[in-house]
Amino acid sequence: MPCSLKHITLLLLLASMACNLPTKRKAGFEVHGIDISHHQKRIDWQAVVQSDIQFAFVKATEGADHTDSLFCENWDALSNLPVHRGAYHFFRPRTDPVQQFANFAAMVDLHAGDLAPVLDVEVTDGVEAERLRASMSVWLKMAETHYGIKPVIYTNQKFFNRFLAGHFDEYPLWVARYNHWFSPWLRAGKRWAFWQYGNRGQMQGIEGDVDFNVFAGTLQDLHQCCVIKTITELPPISTPMAGSLPHANAAP
């Protein structure tokens, strides 16, 4: 077997092993967290907070009308615990971004100390890259106006490098790269704020696997990613001019 082919085979084997092994807590970071949805079922949050985590992201909504079945239960439980909570919306590029944001805002009230809202973008649903980014921009701008803080964009390394590199540089990035040895490699010099480094973590209070994350800074730095006013003190949802919106429901 040629040397180069041996190296490729070894890298593929190592990658496969990394995906199938339990995720271990990553050393060298001060701030750790998890993200969850209804897939983790009911969580004993009192047990979870004993595991030295500083933040937890919770799935709130998806598309124009879907709500995670356990969002309210998880969101309320976290409100009384010493953990920074955050909510995320799973973005459907073919669906009107105004309706998608309205769905999110109807469910998520942010209070002082909560993390900035998150737009989870990891599928194109068959739309072109330009239209994807235009639709994302609408959601992001509405969220920033409504909550008074720049939202976080979540995606994976491959998706970012293909569709988002060189765009949305002003927004913090939360990136998934499941690798024990290497941190995310991002085009256009983009730096990540949050890194989801594994999806097979084990934690007291959660049945089954959970995603493990770290923050690229100190706990004091994390406070910069948190809202400083409650939603009741912020302006109501403002709908952009119709002419400024992409035709989100049109055929590509």
C-alpha positions, 0 to 999 in steps of 0.5 A: 500500500502506498505511503499516502494511502496508508496515511489516509486510511489511518486518518479515516480509522482515527476519525471513525474511532473518535465518533464512536468513543464516549466524549470525555471532558476537554481539559484546558478550558475554564468554561464548560457547557451542554446543549439539549433538546427533547432527545435527552428526555426529562433531565434532573437539572439539580444533578446536572449542575453538580457536574461543573458546567457554566452554561446550557443551551436548550432547543426552543423552536424550529421553522415557523410553527414547531416547538420543542416538547420539553423546552418550557420544562427545561427553560423554567428549571434552569431559571433557578439554577446557577447556570447561564441558560440559552435558547436556540432556533433550528433554521429552515431555509425554505420557510419565511424568516419573519415567521420563524423569528415570531415562533421563537420570540413567542416562546423565549423571554430572555432575562438578564444573565441569559445567553444571547439567542442562537440561530442553528443553521446546518441544512440548506433545504435545497436553497442556494447559498445567497438566499440562505444567507439573506434569509438568515440575515433577516432572522438575525437582525430581528433577533438583535433588535428584539433582544438587544444583543447580537445572536450567536450562529451555530453550525458545523465546521464543514457547513461554515466553510462551504456556505458562511465563511466570509459572512456574518463576521460580526456575530459570535460563532458556535461551531461543531467539530467532533474531534478529540485531537483538533479544534475547529479549522475555519476559513476566512480567519473566523474565530469560534466562541463556543465549540461543540466538541463531542456528542456522546458525553455522559453526565449525571442527571441525563439519560443517554448521550449529551453534547459537550461544549466549551467556551473560548474564554473566561467566565467573565468573558462569557458574561459579554455574551449575555443579555443585560435587560429583560425582554419586557424592557426591550422594543416589540418585534419589528417586521422588516419591509416586505420588499427587503425580505427574500422570497423564502417560500418561493421555489429555488 
